[in-house]
Amino acid sequence: MNQHLKQHLQELEKMHISIDVRKSREELDRLLADAFFEIGSSGYMLDKNKCLESGVGLTEMSLHNYEIYPLASDVVLTTYFIVDKMRNRNTLRSSIWKRIDGRWQLYFHQGTITPLKLNEVLKG
């Protein structure tokens, strides 16, 4: 497994959940692929335009158990666990990142609320 790629995508994923990036239309626009869509933990489907127009949830989150699963040379599935400190809930997440125009962009994202607690899912 390419450790450098895993670290790079994990940093991009941390940007995706960062309040500062989520508040910045420009940063979010750069991070999300033009064809981006997501199935939110709310149960609603959103596309890039909806995320940029309506904004995304501004909440303090921490990322755990980050894993990557290369699907092709320029497509990677990622999975991880999120602790949402402000909404007091946890989610299992998955993303598909694609290398587009020479940089990794978030193509698809899904969040599913889970009753699991951090100590139940931590690896190692």
Beta strands, then each sheet from edge to edge (+ up, - down):
strand 1: 32-39
strand 2: 45-47
strand 3: 61-72
strand 4: 75-84
strand 5: 89-100
strand 6: 103-114
sheet 1: 2+ 1- 6- 5+ 4- 3+
end
